[in-house]
């Protein structure tokens, strides 16, 4: 390569940068970040590594990026994993993108940093999450109008439902199947327990126990993505939310039918 050669980066170097930026974008998306945030993070990484982003596309199942150095351009695509919510990992990845944007780091260093963050970013223990979710379902149930006799069963149903939900998702079970199973389990436990205790709000108790399945972050992201000018991703997230609610409703209907509540 001569000194006046317009190609400043070799093809393989551009490919490494593109795949590194895509990986960060994928992690952000899987953690529940908005598309605008994902694109900003990927652009910071690309520029920090010395090249320019030409275009970034974020879809529900895959992501694509095009980067350029001089007259050399490369486009790469990466598949997406399961979508969820992980604010801790989301924020540390955003901080990493800002750090990389300041320059002075290599692609290999960024990859090592992402490996470390994915592995070491702490998560709350399962028992604590289940306890908090059960309490939240019971508290929201009181706001919806359940009596005190149903409070305990809703707390139990929501807590056990969340624990089983986390275990199933860790084993790679389809998220929509999980929604049906957990809706059935949580509502059946809450409904049966409230009925045994003589509660007068059994049906409300069954509804309150499945509030853990309400996809609040995806709902908000779907609206925000559409308003930010990303209707495809926003619509995909909205459809996913609708599917979760349909499957959750199916689980509750099965529980009501088995308990004779309808």
C-alpha positions in Angstrom: 0.0 0.0 0.0 1.5 3.3 -1.1 1.4 6.5 1.0 -1.2 8.1 -1.4 -3.4 5.0 -1.5 -7.0 6.2 -0.6 -7.7 2.9 1.3 -6.6 3.7 4.8 -7.8 0.5 6.5 -7.5 -3.0 5.4 -10.7 -5.0 4.7 -10.1 -7.3 7.8 -9.6 -4.3 10.1 -12.9 -2.8 9.0 -14.6 -6.1 9.4 -13.4 -6.4 13.0 -14.6 -2.9 13.8 -18.0 -3.5 12.3 -18.5 -6.8 14.2 -17.4 -5.2 17.4 -19.9 -2.3 17.0 -22.6 -4.8 16.1 -21.9 -6.9 19.1 -22.3 -3.9 21.4 -25.5 -2.9 19.5 -26.9 -6.4 19.9 -26.2 -6.5 23.7 -27.9 -3.1 24.1 -30.9 -4.2 22.2 -31.2 -7.5 24.1 -31.0 -5.5 27.3 -34.1 -3.4 26.3 -32.5 -0.2 25.0 -34.3 2.0 22.5 -33.1 1.9 18.9 -31.9 5.5 19.1 -29.6 4.6 22.0 -28.4 1.5 20.3 -27.4 3.4 17.1 -25.7 6.1 19.2 -23.7 3.5 21.1 -22.6 1.7 17.9 -21.6 5.0 16.3 -19.5 6.0 19.3 -17.6 2.7 19.1 -17.1 3.0 15.3 -15.8 6.5 15.5 -13.6 5.8 18.6 -12.0 3.0 16.6 -11.1 5.4 13.8 -13.6 4.9 11.1 -17.0 6.4 10.1 -20.4 4.8 10.3 -22.4 4.9 7.1 -25.6 3.3 8.2 -27.0 1.2 11.0 -30.2 -0.9 10.8 -31.8 -2.5 13.8 -34.4 -5.2 13.4 -36.1 -7.5 15.9 -34.1 -10.6 14.6 -31.0 -9.1 13.2 -28.8 -6.0 13.0 -26.7 -4.5 10.2 -24.0 -1.9 10.0 -22.0 -0.3 7.2 -18.7 1.4 8.1 -16.2 3.3 6.0 -12.6 4.3 6.0 -11.6 6.5 3.1 -12.9 4.7 -0.1 -13.1 1.3 1.6 -16.6 0.3 2.8 -17.9 -2.9 4.4 -21.3 -4.1 5.5 -21.9 -6.8 8.1 -24.9 -8.3 9.7 -25.4 -10.1 13.1 -28.4 -12.1 14.4 -30.2 -11.1 17.5 -30.7 -13.2 20.7 -33.7 -13.2 23.0 -35.0 -9.8 24.0 -35.2 -8.9 27.7 -34.6 -6.2 30.3 -31.2 -5.7 32.0 -30.6 -2.1 33.0 -27.3 -2.8 34.7 -25.7 -4.3 31.7 -27.4 -1.7 29.5 -25.8 1.2 31.4 -22.3 -0.3 31.7 -22.3 -0.9 27.9 -23.3 2.7 27.3 -20.5 3.8 29.5 -18.1 1.6 27.6 -19.2 3.1 24.3 -18.5 6.6 25.6 -15.1 5.5 26.8 -14.2 4.0 23.4 -15.4 7.2 21.6 -12.5 9.0 23.3 -10.0 7.0 21.3 -6.8 5.2 22.2 -8.2 1.7 22.5 -8.0 -1.3 20.1 -10.7 -3.6 18.8 -9.3 -6.4 20.9 -9.4 -4.3 24.1 -13.1 -3.4 23.4 -13.9 -7.1 22.9 -12.2 -8.1 26.1 -14.1 -5.3 28.0 -17.4 -6.5 26.6 -16.6 -10.1 27.6 -15.8 -9.0 31.1 -18.9 -6.8 31.5 -21.2 -9.5 30.2 -19.7 -12.0 32.6 -19.1 -9.9 35.7 -22.1 -7.4 35.7 -24.0 -8.5 38.8 -27.6 -9.7 38.9 -30.0 -9.9 41.8 -30.4 -13.4 43.2 -33.5 -15.3 42.0 -35.0 -15.5 45.5 -34.8 -11.7 45.9 -36.4 -11.0 42.5 -39.2 -13.5 43.2 -39.9 -12.0 46.6 -40.0 -8.5 45.2 -42.2 -9.4 42.3 -44.6 -11.3 44.5 -44.9 -8.3 46.8 -45.3 -5.9 43.9 -48.2 -8.1 42.4 -49.9 -8.2 45.8 -49.5 -4.4 46.2 -50.9 -3.7 42.8 -53.7 -6.1 43.6 -54.7 -4.0 46.5 -54.7 -0.9 44.2 -57.0 -2.9 41.9 -59.3 -3.8 44.7 -58.5 -7.2 46.1 -59.3 -7.8 49.7 -56.7 -8.6 52.4 -57.7 -12.3 52.3 -56.4 -12.4 48.7 -53.2 -10.5 49.5 -51.2 -13.6 50.6 -52.2 -15.9 47.7 -51.4 -13.2 45.2 -48.0 -12.7 46.8 -47.4 -16.4 46.7 -48.6 -16.9 43.2 -46.6 -13.9 41.8 -43.4 -14.9 43.6 -43.5 -18.6 42.6 -44.5 -17.5 39.0 -41.5 -15.2 38.7 -39.1 -17.8 40.1 -40.3 -20.5 37.6 -40.3 -17.9 34.8 -36.7 -17.1 35.3 -35.7 -20.8 35.5 -37.6 -21.5 32.2 -36.1 -18.6 30.4 -32.6 -19.5 31.5 -33.2 -22.9 29.9 -34.2 -21.3 26.6 -37.9 -22.1 26.6 -39.9 -20.0 24.1 -41.0 -16.8 25.8 -44.6 -17.1 24.6 -44.9 -20.6 26.0 -43.4 -19.3 29.2 -46.1 -16.6 29.3 -48.8 -19.2 29.1 -47.3 -21.5 31.7 -46.6 -18.7 34.2 -50.0 -17.1 33.7 -51.7 -20.4 34.4 -49.4 -21.2 37.4 -49.6 -17.8 39.1 -53.3 -17.2 38.5 -54.2 -20.8 39.6 -52.2 -20.5 42.8 -53.7 -17.1 43.6 -57.2 -18.0 42.7 -57.2 -21.3 44.5 -55.6 -19.8 47.6 -58.0 -16.8 47.7 -60.9 -19.2 47.3 -59.8 -21.4 50.2 -59.4 -18.3 52.4 -62.9 -17.1 51.6 -61.9 -14.0 49.6 -64.6 -12.1 47.8 -62.2 -11.0 45.0 -61.0 -14.3 43.6 -61.1 -13.1 39.9 -59.2 -9.9 40.7 -56.6 -11.9 42.6 -56.0 -14.1 39.6 -55.5 -11.0 37.4 -53.2 -9.4 40.0 -50.9 -12.5 40.2 -50.0 -12.2 36.5 -49.0 -8.5 36.5 -45.4 -9.7 36.4 -46.0 -10.7 32.8 -46.9 -7.1 31.7 -44.0 -6.1 29.4 -43.7 -2.5 30.5 -40.3 -1.7 29.0 -41.1 -3.2 25.6 -44.4 -1.3 25.5 -42.6 2.0 26.2 -39.8 1.2 23.7 -42.4 0.4 21.0 -44.0 3.8 21.3 -40.7 5.6 21.6 -39.1 3.8 18.7 -42.0 4.7 16.4 -41.9 8.4 17.6 -38.1 8.5 17.0 -38.5 7.4 13.4 -38.0 3.6 13.7 -41.5 2.3 12.9 -40.3 -1.2 11.8 -38.6 -2.0 15.2 -41.4 -0.2 17.1 -44.1 -2.2 15.3 -42.2 -5.5 15.9 -41.9 -4.7 19.6 -45.6 -3.9 19.7 -46.5 -7.2 18.1 -44.3 -9.0 20.6 -46.1 -7.3 23.4 -49.5 -8.2 21.9 -48.4 -11.9 21.6 -47.3 -12.0 25.2 -50.6 -10.7 26.4 -52.6 -13.1 24.2 -50.6 -16.1 25.5 -50.9 -14.8 29.1 -54.6 -14.5 28.7 -54.8 -18.0 27.5 -53.1 -19.2 30.6 -55.5 -17.4 32.8 -58.5 -18.7 31.0 -57.3 -22.3 31.4 -56.8 -21.7 35.1 -60.3 -20.2 35.4 -61.8 -23.2 33.5 -60.0 -25.7 35.8 -61.0 -23.9 38.9 -64.5 -23.3 37.8 -64.3 -19.6 38.1 -66.1 -18.6 34.9 
